[in-house]
Amino acid sequence: MKKEIFTPADILLPKDVAFDKWSVIACDQFSSDPDYWENERERVGGEPSTLNLIVPEAFLDRIVMEHEIGRISSTMESYFEQGLFEKIEESFIYVERTLTDGSRRRGLVGAVDLDEYDFSGGKAPILASEGTVLDRLPARIGIRRAARYELPHIMAFIDDKEKTVIEPLAEKANSLPSLYDFDLPAGGGHIRGKRIYGKNADNVASAMSSLNESRNPLIIIGDGNHSLAAAKAYWDELKTSLSPAEKTSHPAGKALLEIGNVYDPAICFEAIHRIIFDTDPVEFVSAMTKALPLGDDYELLWVSRGREGTIGISADNIGHMLSALQSFLDGYASPAGCRVDYIHGEDVVRRLAQDKSRLGLILPSMDKSELFGTVTSRGIFPKKSFSVGHARDKRYYLECREIVIN
């Protein structure tokens, strides 16, 4: 029998707080829209909030990371000493998320074994879906190194066409113990969480074990690839100083995340678009047209201050198309003195591209049925290839888990 890869955990949830102020969207959202985060800061005020435990990427160019690491660590300790948390022992959490389009996405929060995860493009039971930008890891590792607990926004997938793991929980959801049930802030829809423990948790573990026997990989990370890569890198650093027994039991050897079934009808993959700053749009489009393999397989739309056009690209699959585009961007941007940002939402790209020195690239979406087959056959996608749903449907910070030994 294969090793258990996804297990129950001792999960921390805040008590006696306003959940809609505690919970905020993942830090890598609205990265070119600092006003979103300023509004969140005003909305939260002085209430306990995960906003005080993260660094929104929109502010990375204006903060001193060492200061932020200290601030986050201090706030974490303060929340803990205040008795803010309740520990939900040895449990999964079944999650139902009502999305902005009214559909309901189902998931399961639990812990994965970081020794079974690889983000470098190798083979393992848990794989990244896209390339890791290594220079984005040190800040995240620094935060984790100083943190008492983790608060994940990672979403992962299992390939469970027979619907054996999560869907049976949906059938009994109304009879399960409730942990939270509230409207998410800033247009994020609604979320409710149910405790899965005892026999129900055993049934989940058994279903996952059966799936593990027939699937390789078992889990593919959809959102939060860099957060899980940072957790893995920190664990690899830490475990060199631990005994074999300590390695087995140390909480930092696992990471909390939410898995979903890729066949869930509410799960859709959205393209992550590109916005290019400080560029001449005409020169950029000309260079891009010369660099990419032209054809009729995929269509790339460019927009810039009232103008737009399309470029047809030849590729065997969408992974190849995205690799060709990313290779061009990586080679062009720095020598040309421009900057590339990765944007969720076509409307945001169109708004940002109205400046005369900017150009937006609107990418085609990937069919979710391509995920496991593509990663298995050709390896990871290039960085920022796709997103799980619209920006406001991303995972919000909510659950926590201790990663230190007291």
N, C-alpha and C positions, 0 to 999 in steps of 0.2 A: 504494500500500500504506500502511495506517495505521501510525503509530508503535508501536514495541514498548512495551508498558505493564507487563508482568510478565516479569522477566528473572532470570537466575542472579545470584548475589552471592558475594562473599568472606565466608563465614560463619565466625564464631568459635565453637568448642566447647571447653569445659574439658577438660583432660587430667589424668589421675592424681588424680581426685577421686571422692568417693562421689556418683554422679548423683542418688540419692534424697535427698541433703541439698542438693545444688546447686539442684535444681528445686523451686519452690513455686508455688502456684496464683496466678492473677491478683489484683492488688492490690484490685480492686473487688468481690471476693467476700467473703462473711461480714462485710459492712460494719457490721452491728449485733451482731456476735459477737466482741468482742475476745479472748475466751478461746481461740477457735480460733487466733488469731495468737500469743498467749502460749504456747500449746502448741507451735506451730511453732518459736518462738524457742528453747524448751527442747530440742526434738528436734534442731535444727540444731547447737546448742552453738557452738563456735568454729570449725566447719568452713567452708570456702568455700561460699557460698550466694548465690543471687539474692535471698534474703530481705534481705541486707545492701545491696541495690542498689535497693530500692523503698521506698515508704511505703504500708503498708496503709491503705485508706480508713477502717478502723475506728478509727484513731488520729488522724485529721485534726483533731479538736477538742482535742487535747492536746499538739500538737507545735508547734515554731517552724519554719516551712517553710524559712527561710533557713539554719538550722542543719542541717536534713535534706539540703538541696541540697549543702551543703559536705561533709557526711559521705559522701553517696553518691559525689560526685565524687572524694573522697580514696580511698574504698574501690576504686572503679573503677581508678584509677591504680595503686594498690597491687597489685591482682590482675594488672594488665597487666605491671607491672615484675617481678613474681614469675615471669613466664613461664607463667602459668596456662593460656593459651589455645593451641590449635592452629587455624591458618587453613585452612579448606576452600575452595580457590580456585574461582571461576567455576562455582558449582554450585547446583542446587536440592537440597532434601532431601525425599524421599518419606517421609511419616509414616503409620504405622498406629497408631491409638490404640484399645485395647480399653477400652470404657466400662464403667460400673458395672453395666449390665444384660447384659454379655457380648457385645454387638454390637461390630463393628470399623469405626471411622470412618477414612476415608482422606483424606489431604491432601497439599499440596505447598507447601513453604516456599521463598519467593523474594522478590525486591524489586519494589516498585511505584514508578512515576514520580509524584512528588507534584505535578508540574505538571498531571497528568491527573486529579487528584482534586478533588472539590468537596463540601463539607459544609454548604453554605448553602441547599441546595434548588434549585440550578441544574442545568444539563445538563453532563455530563462522562462520559468512559469509566469512571471510578471514582466511585461515589456512596456517601454515607452512607445508612444505612437508617433512621436516626432523628434527631430533632432534637438539636442540640448545646446543652448547658447552658454558656453562655459563661463563667460565673464558675468553672467547673471547669478551665478551660484554663490560667490563669496559672501555677499551681503546676507543672503538667506541662511547660509551656514552659520554666519556670525550670530544672527538672531536666534537660531535654534540652539547653538552652543550655550547661550546665556539664558535660555528659556526654561521655566519650570514645567510648562505644559505646552502642547501643540494645539493649534486650532486650524484644522484643515479646510481647504476648499477644493480638494481633489475629487474628481469624478472619474470612475473607471468602468470598464465594461466586461461582461462575460458573454460568451457565445452560447446561449441557452435556448435553442430553437424550440425545445420541448417544454420550456417554461416550468422547470422543476424547482428552482431556488427561490425566487422572489414572488412569483405569482400566487403560490399557495398561501402566502401571508396576506395578500390582498383580499382573498376570499373570507378571511376571519378577522380583518382589520378592526371592525367595529367592536369586537369583543376583547381586544388586546388592551393592556394598561396604557393610558395616554401619558406622554411626557411633555408634549407641547402642541399647540394648535393656535396659530395666529396668522395675521396678514403681515407679509414681509414689507419692509419700507421701500420707498422710492419706486413703486410700480412693480415690485418683484413677485406679485401673486400671493398665494397662500401656501402654508406648509403645516403639516402635522406629523408628529413622530410617535411611534408606538414601541414599547419595550418588548424585545424578543429574548426570552431566557428560558432556562429549564428545558423541557421537552421540545418546545418550539425551536430553541437554539440548536438542540441536538439534531432536529430534522433538517435545519439549514446546513449544519456541518456535514451531515450525511449526503445531502444533495450536492454540495460543493465537492465533496470527496469523489463522488461518482463522476461528476463533470471533469474533475482533475484527471481521472483515469483515461479520459477520451479526448482531452483537449490539450494542445500545446501550441501556443501559450494558453494558460487558463484565463489570465486577466490582461487587458490592455488599457493603459492609462489614456483617458481622453482629455480632460482638463486638469491643470495643475501639475504638468510634467516637471516643471522646474522646482516646484515645492517638494515633490517626492524625490527628485534627484538630489536636492540639498539634504534631505533627511538621510538618504542613502550614503552620501559623501561624509556626513557627520558621523554616522554609525561606523563606517569603515575606519574613520579616524579614531573613534572612541574605543572600539573593541580591541585594538592592538594593546591596550593597557589592562584588559580584563582577563580573568581566569576562564577556563572552559565553562565552569558552572555559572559564573557571572554573565558570560555571553548568552547563555540559555535563558536567563531570567531577567536581564536588564530591559526595562521598558523602552529604551531608545532603539532597541533592535526591531521594533515594530512601528508602523505608522497608521494613523486613523484615516479612513477615506470612505467614500460612498461608491458602491458598485451599482450598476444598472444593467439590465438585459438589453443588449443591442437590438433585440427584436421588439422591445417596448414601442408601441405605436407613437407614444408621445416624444420619443427621442429622435431628434433630427440633427443633422450636422450642417452647420452654417459655415460658409467660407469666411476666413479672416482676410480682410482686404488690406491694401497698402496705401499709405499716404507718403509722398515724397516731398520733403521740405527743402527750401533753398535750391531750387533747380530751375532750369529753363525748360518748360514743358515741351517745346518743339524739339529741342536737342535731345531730350530724354526719350521721346517717342521714336525719334529717328534711330537712336542708338539701340533701343530695345527691339525695334523691328528688324534691324540687321543682325542682332545677336540670337534671337529666338528661332527655333525650327518652325517655319510657317506651314500651315496646313488647315484642315477642316475639322480636326477632332475636338478641340476645345476653343472657346471664345473668351478673350480677355477684353474687358471694357476699360478705357481710360477716360477720365474727366478732368477738366481744368477750366475754371472761370467761364462757364457758359458754353464751352466746347467739349465734345466727346467723340470717341471713335472706337472701333473694335479691331482687334488683331486676332486672326485665326492661328492656332498653334497645333502642330502635329505631335502626337504622343501616344504611346501604347496604352497608358492609363493615366489617371489624374495625378498619381504620385510622380510619374515621369514629367508631366507638365509642370507641376509645382517645383520640382527639382531644377528644371531648366530656368524657370523664372527666378528662383531664389539665387541660383548661381550667377545670373546676370546682375541682380540687385547687389549681391555681396561684392562683385567685382567692380561695379560702376560707382556705387555711392561714395565711398571714401575718396578715391582719386578726384571725383567731380566736386567734392566739397558739399555734398548734400546728405540729408539724414532721412532714414526710412523708419516709419512707425507702423504698427500693426493694429488695425481698427476693426471692431465688431460693429456691423451695421452699415448698410449702404447709404442710409440717410446721413450718417455722421461723415462718411467719406465725402459725399457731395458737398456738405456744408464746409468742411475744412479745405476742400480743393478750390474754393472761390478766390483765394489769394493768388495773385498773378505769378508768384514764385513757387507754387505748389502744384502737384499733380496727384490724382487719386487713381488707383488701380482696383477695379471691382472684379473679383475672381469668381469662377463658377463653383457651385457647391458639390460636395462629394456624396454619392449614395452610400448610406451607412453599411450596406451589404458588402462594400469594398474594404471595410476596415480590417477585419481579421485576415482575409485572404491576401491583401496587399502587404501587411506587416509580416505575415508568415512567408510569403514568396519573395519579396524584394527588400524587406527590412523596413526601418523607420521612415516616416515621411520627413521632408525638410521642416525646419522650424516654422511655427505658426501656420500650419497647413489648413487647419479647420478648427471649428469651435462647436461645442455641444449646445445648440440652440442660440437664441438671440441674447444680446448682452444682458438684459434684465432677467433672463431665465437662468443665468449662471448660478453656481452654488454660493450661498451666503454662509459666512462664518456663524457657527452656532454651538456645536459640540466641542469639547476639549478632552485632552487625555494627558496625564502626567508622563513625563519622559525622563524624570530623575528619580533616584532612590533616596528616600528621606532618611 
